[in-house]
């Protein structure tokens, strides 16, 4: 397989073959093909596997060494996205936003609220994690100050691993949108995201 990668490139490999190569570096001198196929069958895709929580990976018998190795592709991708400060990450379309959130999802297995601050071109300025247990109504002043301090013109609210449904959380986002309108800051979207799933409030007609 090494010769195949050198000759034709890694893009010619199937997902299970890519995973097979990754696993080989953690458990050398062993056929990793069966384990790679079993993991892909359990998680559904290599993307979901690489973004799975440590607790879930442990349930499938993966060692700390293997889990550490599986973190590297996600960390490298995130570093690549954030490496060029002169070219902010553009989050103006659903695909770019989802790719970004899949990377940031790994920061916590617990419920959290993210405030994504955007410039006038929908470029990422920063993301701030808010107190997860808080109601957004109680954070209006703090959120407004954060957005003004970084000169943001738009924002996206993200609920990581939420315990409440979108229908219950949407009024919070609508209320924030109304408050920020007076500051000429637009709330583009409210997103709920967990392991292997997400809900867009705007696509669901809740905003």
matplotlib code that plots the C-alpha trace (Angstrom):
import matplotlib.pyplot as plt

x = [0.0, 3.0, 4.0, 0.5, 0.4, 3.8, 2.9, -0.8, -1.4, -3.4, -6.6, -6.8, -7.4, -10.8, -11.8, -11.0, -7.6, -6.8, -7.8, -5.8, -2.7, -3.4, -3.9, -0.7, 1.4, -0.3, -0.1, 2.7, 3.4, -0.3, -3.0, -5.1, -7.6, -10.2, -10.2, -10.4, -13.4, -15.1, -14.6, -16.0, -19.0, -19.6, -19.2, -20.5, -17.7, -14.1, -15.2, -17.5, -14.8, -12.2, -14.6, -16.0, -15.5, -12.8, -15.6, -17.2, -13.8, -13.0, -16.3, -14.9, -11.8, -9.3, -6.2, -5.0, -2.2, -4.7, -7.0, -4.2, -3.2, -6.8, -6.9, -4.0, -5.9, -8.6, -6.0, -3.9, -7.0, -8.0, -4.5, -4.5, -7.8, -6.5, -2.9, -3.2, -4.3, -4.4, -7.1, -9.8, -11.8, -15.0, -18.2, -20.6, -22.1, -23.6, -20.8, -18.0, -19.8, -20.4, -16.8, -15.7, -18.2, -17.2, -13.7, -14.7, -17.1, -14.2, -13.4, -16.1, -18.4, -20.6, -23.2, -21.7, -22.8, -20.5, -20.7, -19.1, -18.1, -17.9, -16.7, -18.5, -17.4, -18.5, -14.9, -14.2, -12.9, -13.2, -15.4, -16.2, -17.6, -20.4, -21.6, -23.5, -26.1, -27.0, -30.0, -29.0, -31.3, -29.1, -26.0, -27.2, -24.9, -21.9, -22.5, -23.0, -19.7, -17.8, -19.1, -18.4, -14.9, -13.9, -15.7, -18.0, -20.9, -22.5, -22.8, -23.8, -25.0, -24.0, -25.3, -22.9, -24.3, -27.6, -30.1, -33.0, -34.6, -34.3, -37.9, -37.1, -33.8, -35.0, -36.8, -33.4, -31.7, -34.6, -34.4, -30.7, -31.2, -33.6, -31.3, -28.2, -30.2, -29.9, -26.1, -26.1, -25.0, -26.8, -27.4, -27.2, -28.0, -28.6, -27.1, -27.5, -24.8, -23.8, -21.9, -23.1, -26.0, -26.9, -30.0, -30.1, -32.7, -33.0, -33.4, -36.0, -38.0, -37.4, -35.6]
y = [0.0, 2.3, 1.9, 2.7, 5.9, 7.0, 6.2, 7.2, 9.4, 8.8, 10.1, 6.7, 4.9, 3.9, 5.0, 1.6, 1.6, 5.1, 3.9, 0.8, 2.8, 5.0, 2.0, 0.4, 3.2, 2.6, -1.2, -2.2, -5.7, -6.6, -6.9, -3.8, -4.5, -6.3, -3.7, -0.8, -2.4, -3.1, 0.4, 1.9, -0.4, 0.7, 4.5, 4.8, 6.8, 7.8, 11.3, 10.2, 8.0, 10.7, 13.1, 10.5, 11.2, 9.3, 7.6, 6.2, 5.0, 3.2, 1.4, -0.2, -1.4, 1.3, 1.9, 5.3, 5.1, 4.5, 7.2, 9.7, 8.9, 9.2, 12.8, 13.9, 14.3, 16.5, 18.6, 19.0, 20.0, 22.6, 24.0, 24.3, 26.2, 28.6, 29.0, 31.9, 35.0, 37.1, 34.8, 34.3, 31.1, 31.9, 30.6, 32.1, 28.8, 25.8, 23.3, 25.5, 26.1, 22.4, 21.5, 24.0, 22.8, 19.2, 20.2, 22.3, 19.7, 17.7, 20.4, 19.1, 16.1, 18.3, 20.8, 24.2, 27.3, 28.9, 32.4, 32.6, 36.2, 37.1, 40.0, 41.7, 38.9, 36.2, 35.5, 34.0, 36.5, 34.3, 31.9, 32.3, 29.6, 30.9, 29.4, 26.3, 26.4, 30.0, 31.3, 33.6, 36.3, 36.7, 37.1, 39.8, 42.5, 40.2, 38.9, 42.5, 43.6, 40.6, 41.4, 45.1, 44.5, 42.3, 44.6, 41.7, 42.5, 39.1, 36.1, 32.5, 30.8, 27.1, 24.7, 21.8, 18.6, 20.3, 18.7, 20.8, 20.6, 23.4, 24.4, 25.2, 27.1, 29.1, 31.8, 32.5, 33.1, 35.1, 37.3, 37.8, 38.6, 41.4, 42.9, 42.9, 44.4, 47.8, 47.4, 46.5, 43.0, 40.2, 36.8, 34.5, 31.2, 29.0, 25.5, 22.5, 19.9, 16.6, 13.5, 12.6, 15.0, 18.7, 20.9, 24.3, 26.6, 28.6, 25.5, 24.3, 27.5, 28.5, 31.8]
z = [0.0, 0.6, -3.0, -4.1, -2.1, -3.4, -7.0, -7.3, -4.2, -1.0, -2.7, -4.5, -1.3, 0.0, 3.5, 5.0, 3.4, 4.8, 8.2, 7.8, 7.2, 10.2, 12.5, 11.2, 12.8, 16.1, 16.0, 13.6, 12.3, 12.4, 9.8, 10.5, 7.7, 9.7, 12.5, 10.0, 8.3, 11.7, 12.9, 9.7, 9.9, 13.5, 13.0, 9.4, 7.9, 8.6, 9.3, 12.1, 13.5, 13.6, 15.3, 17.8, 21.5, 23.5, 25.5, 22.4, 21.0, 24.2, 23.9, 20.7, 22.5, 21.2, 23.2, 24.3, 21.7, 18.9, 20.1, 20.2, 16.7, 15.4, 16.8, 14.6, 11.3, 12.9, 14.7, 11.5, 9.5, 12.2, 12.3, 8.5, 8.6, 11.2, 10.1, 7.7, 9.6, 6.5, 5.0, 7.6, 7.3, 5.2, 6.8, 4.3, 3.2, 4.9, 3.8, 5.1, 8.4, 8.9, 8.1, 10.7, 13.4, 12.9, 13.9, 16.9, 18.1, 19.6, 22.2, 24.6, 25.2, 27.4, 26.4, 25.4, 23.6, 21.0, 19.7, 16.2, 15.3, 11.6, 9.6, 6.7, 4.3, 6.7, 7.6, 11.0, 13.5, 16.6, 18.5, 22.1, 24.3, 26.6, 29.9, 28.8, 31.6, 30.8, 29.0, 26.2, 27.5, 30.5, 28.3, 25.9, 27.3, 27.4, 23.8, 22.5, 24.1, 22.7, 19.1, 19.4, 20.8, 17.8, 15.3, 14.1, 11.8, 12.0, 14.4, 14.5, 17.7, 18.1, 20.7, 21.1, 22.5, 23.5, 25.8, 24.5, 21.1, 18.5, 19.0, 22.7, 21.9, 18.8, 20.9, 22.6, 19.3, 17.9, 21.0, 20.5, 16.9, 17.8, 20.3, 18.0, 15.2, 16.9, 16.8, 13.1, 13.9, 12.1, 13.6, 10.5, 12.1, 15.1, 14.9, 17.2, 16.7, 18.3, 17.4, 13.8, 13.7, 13.4, 13.1, 11.3, 12.8, 9.6, 7.5, 9.9, 9.6, 13.3, 12.6]

ax = plt.figure().add_subplot(projection="3d")
ax.plot(x, y, z, "-o")
ax.set_aspect("equal")
plt.show()
